[in-house]
Amino acid sequence: MSDYGTRVEAPPKRPNLTRNLLLATAVACLGSIQYGYHIAELNAPEQFLVCPNDPQTNGITSAAPQCISMTEQQFGAVTSIFSLGGLVGSFFIGSYASKYGRRSTSLYISVLSFIGSLVMFIAGSFNSLLVGRFIVGVSCGSAIVITPLFINEIAPPQWKGALGSMNQLSINLGILLTQSLALPLANLEDWRYLLAVGCILALLNALGWWWIGESPQWLVLHKHDTLQASMNLARLRNSSLQVAKQEIEQWSESNNNNSDSDTQELTFLGYITNSLYTRPRLAITLLLVGQQFSGINSIIFYGVKVVSQVVPQYAILVNLAVSIINVIVTFIASLVIDRSGRKPLLIVSALAMSLMSLLISISITSNYSVLLVLSLFGYIIAFALGIGPIPFLIIGELSSPESTAQAQSYGTVCNWLATFVVGYTFPILNQLMGGYVYLTFSVMTVLLLIGIRRYIPETKGTLNASEAWQNFH
């Protein structure tokens, strides 16, 4: 009920997505595309890349032999060392990004990715392939920290969910790109060109970062350069310098009121031991570990083998369709994430994934081919709606400004460790349990659902982490 003549103000209009903002987001997301690409690049060409384990060919050292002699254990080492490299990159990159800036650090990461991809492309032995794969892992582990961190700092509050979800969409696009190129290139003559694409992506990313300005928030928090920050923000917003200064003053004042720490003194060890960050650290651990324990990489890493248990003749096509659906639904999620909120999408996503995991288990153990395909599609749709895109983007929304870089590193390290655990143990569990292994994933996702309800606040529309936690009980 209102007084006569009282004017009801319309809700504030969303700021426009400018060309420069979208370009900066796209350049940052090229790092995530490389992450997705390298995750899946060895899946399809495995049978052509690996020579039979013939002792007479095991010592090949040619610059570019037609195939590389490896045992299954050696190929497994090449595949999994990517996770080890990613863990190393994620662990150290937060400090470097805080000290040297998001843009400069990303330029070096792109160069490192180019070198690693080139080493893999010309690899003539198991050892050289292993080294290249490790270097690529370091660069991807670093990029997956920088991408959501940078996007969170440049996005207007009303668009943080949509733009933040571009990180996961880009990972899925990278996976889809690998699988699409594998159709013509996964053969004995052309498999190396799949690895060469990594060089092209890294080069494009380096060129892109050359033309993108530094994060305005980093310039203010770490360099105290308000003028350059205002200029960069005005370019991103396509606004006047005065309007940009007002926005910077708004979030700077809010951050100063809710932060007692020196941004340049916080280390990774300080972040994981300081009780000030206990609640966000618990939430980040729950989401980033839970995302992997839901079993998603059992499909990304071993999807062809999983489907082959029931429909071997269509395994590659089903796996490609899964990737296409993942991309489409992640894009749809980006359109609704700022309207529906983070927590409702996480809850619905976890519930649906648990159900789909149960159906996957039934379909494999009972040899129901149609049910397997449908439940796989449902599983991927559920993942792409919430558990996929939200964990990485919500780290910055749950973390105070001085801890954001280290929080992003911490969350990504947790994700890498969980990825390694699932990637390493799934073949073993699958051999021991068969389709019943997906019952384990179903239970884990239920536990994740309970944790989301109890420990994750809603961050939709909040100005900063302090506001999100103050409204959470």
Secondary structure, DSSP 8 states (H G I E B T S, - for coil): ---TT-------------HHHHHHHHHHHHHHHHHHHHHHTTTTTHHHHEE---TTTTT---SS-SSEE--HHHHHHHHHHHHHHHHHHHHHHHHHHHHH-HHHHHHHHHHHHHHHHHHHHT--SHHHHHHHHHHHHHHHHHHHHHHHHHHHHHS-GGGHHHHHTHHHHHHHHHHHHHHHHHHHH-STTTHHHHHHHHHHHHHHHHHHHHHS---HHHHHHHH--HHHHHHHHHHHHT--HHHHHHHHHHHHHHHHHT--S-TTT--HHHHHH-GGGHHHHHHHHHHHHHHHHTTHHHHHHHHHHHHHTT-GGGHHHHHHHHHHHHHHHHHHHHHHHHHH-HHHHHHHHHHHHHHHHHHHHHHHHHT-HHHHHHHHHHHHHHIIIIITTHHHHHHHHHS-GGGHHHHHHHHHHHHHHHHHHHHHHHHHHHHHHGGGHHHHHHHHHHHHHHHHHHH----TT-SSHHHHHHT--
